[in-house]
Amino acid sequence: MIRFEAASRSYPGQPRPAVDALDLAVEAGTTCVLIGPSGCGKSTALRMVNRLIVPSAGRVLVEGQDVGGLDPIALRRRIGYVLQGVGLFPHRSVADNVATVPGLLGWPRRRIAERVDAMLDLVGLDPGAYRERRPDALSGGQRQRVGVARALAADPPVLLMDEPFGAVDPVARGRLQGEIRAILGRLGKTVLMVTHDMDEAVRMGDRIALMREGRIVQADAPARLLARPADAFAAEFVGGDRLLRRLALLPAEAHAEAGSAPGAPALAPEASLKDALALMLASGADRVGVAGSPRIVTLAAVRAAAGGPERGPP
Ligand SMILES: Nc1ncnc2c1ncn2[C@@H]1O[C@H](COP(=O)(O)OP(=O)(O)OP(=O)(O)O)[C@@H](O)[C@H]1O
């Protein structure tokens, strides 16, 4: 796990610390997303974890160890790092890029070659087709996949991701986010990620930590942040369409009830409540069926879920 304990970073000549007494824990095997306005300290906080930036006060622990007491080079080999634009070595093949950390760790060549192929497979790139390519012969999304493969190659328990999908076009981005989230979940990685994109935070995060001026305004599960922003700043930041975002997170099946809706359109079993609402709007009906089940989702159920069980007093 990653833990910030009153971690601060000040710069000379700045009126306030870039990161100000940050307390945050990222539980093992979960993804926490740092989000907030430009300059709020997200990247500074992230870089304290692998000691690219040293705290002026407080400390950061990785798997129980204060990173301030660890050799920075050894530390960085235990922490995967994925950057926007990836930072692949342009004159090296995809295979050489993915092999970077295992090579530094002195793995035998054969083990490295097997690992490279396994990592390319993992991120959805056919090793035979991509192993020998140079980064400039890849699309933005493919480069990003190689960046993730490289970060995971030595099987680090902890992964840092700084705007990892910024260079990927919006259509490919959604798919890539879903795939990478599934991979990270399956591997049980502990991930701290920075983004300025709320949709990305909702899609990728088990928790979202919203920052402002070096401090955390709210750290919560995405559904809770969307349903119940802590203050006016949080409400404005998560946006006017936060209720739709929340509906997209909720499976329709979980909000279905017994009933029939003759002639009404049917939802796919894995559909979200946002899908249900879209189908109601498109068909003019106030209820839709769930395919293959004697259950329905009603407009009233969508309304109730949008406000959420967590809605506080007015
Ligand atoms: N080396 C430095 N010297 C002085 N000030 C710095 C330095 N690095 C960062 N800062 C300041 O610290 C604050 C936080 O910067 P940081 O890069 O962490 O923000 P951010 O939230 O990641 O922003 P963005 O979303 O724009 O990348 C900013 O006000 C920035 O100007």
The ligand as an SDF file (V2000), in Angstrom:
LIG
                    3D

 31 33  0  0  0  0  0  0  0  0999 V2000
   10.2180   23.0780   -9.3150 N   0  0  0  0  0  0  0  0  0  0  0  0
    9.2490   23.9210   -8.9210 C   0  0  0  0  0  0  0  0  0  0  0  0
    9.5440   25.1540   -8.4630 N   0  0  0  0  0  0  0  0  0  0  0  0
    8.5850   25.9940   -8.0460 C   0  0  0  0  0  0  0  0  0  0  0  0
    7.2700   25.6990   -8.0720 N   0  0  0  0  0  0  0  0  0  0  0  0
    6.9060   24.4900   -8.5260 C   0  0  0  0  0  0  0  0  0  0  0  0
    7.8640   23.5390   -8.9700 C   0  0  0  0  0  0  0  0  0  0  0  0
    7.2030   22.4280   -9.3560 N   0  0  0  0  0  0  0  0  0  0  0  0
    5.8810   22.6740   -9.1620 C   0  0  0  0  0  0  0  0  0  0  0  0
    5.6990   23.9150   -8.6640 N   0  0  0  0  0  0  0  0  0  0  0  0
    4.4070   24.5320   -8.3070 C   0  0  0  0  0  0  0  0  0  0  0  0
    3.7300   23.6480   -7.4530 O   0  0  0  0  0  0  0  0  0  0  0  0
    2.3260   23.6560   -7.7160 C   0  0  0  0  0  0  0  0  0  0  0  0
    1.8480   22.2360   -7.9660 C   0  0  0  0  0  0  0  0  0  0  0  0
    2.3920   21.7460   -9.1920 O   0  0  0  0  0  0  0  0  0  0  0  0
    1.9880   20.3130   -9.7760 P   0  0  0  0  0  0  0  0  0  0  0  0
    2.7530   20.1090  -11.0300 O   0  0  0  0  0  0  0  0  0  0  0  0
    2.1070   19.3000   -8.7230 O   0  0  0  0  0  0  0  0  0  0  0  0
    0.4400   20.5320  -10.1060 O   0  0  0  0  0  0  0  0  0  0  0  0
   -0.5780   19.6170  -10.9120 P   0  0  0  0  0  0  0  0  0  0  0  0
   -1.8020   19.5610  -10.0930 O   0  0  0  0  0  0  0  0  0  0  0  0
    0.0720   18.3410  -11.2860 O   0  0  0  0  0  0  0  0  0  0  0  0
   -0.8330   20.5160  -12.2050 O   0  0  0  0  0  0  0  0  0  0  0  0
   -1.1810   20.1400  -13.7240 P   0  0  0  0  0  0  0  0  0  0  0  0
   -2.5430   19.5250  -13.7070 O   0  0  0  0  0  0  0  0  0  0  0  0
   -1.1750   21.4880  -14.4000 O   0  0  0  0  0  0  0  0  0  0  0  0
   -0.0920   19.2290  -14.2030 O   0  0  0  0  0  0  0  0  0  0  0  0
    2.1380   24.5880   -8.8830 C   0  0  0  0  0  0  0  0  0  0  0  0
    1.7110   25.8390   -8.3890 O   0  0  0  0  0  0  0  0  0  0  0  0
    3.5070   24.6900   -9.4950 C   0  0  0  0  0  0  0  0  0  0  0  0
    3.6860   25.9290  -10.1340 O   0  0  0  0  0  0  0  0  0  0  0  0
  1  2  1  0
  2  3  1  0
  2  7  2  0
  3  4  2  0
  4  5  1  0
  5  6  2  0
  6  7  1  0
  6 10  1  0
  7  8  1  0
  8  9  2  0
  9 10  1  0
 10 11  1  0
 11 12  1  0
 11 30  1  0
 12 13  1  0
 13 14  1  0
 13 28  1  0
 14 15  1  0
 15 16  1  0
 16 17  2  0
 16 18  1  0
 16 19  1  0
 19 20  1  0
 20 21  2  0
 20 22  1  0
 20 23  1  0
 23 24  1  0
 24 25  2  0
 24 26  1  0
 24 27  1  0
 28 29  1  0
 28 30  1  0
 30 31  1  0
M  END
$$$$
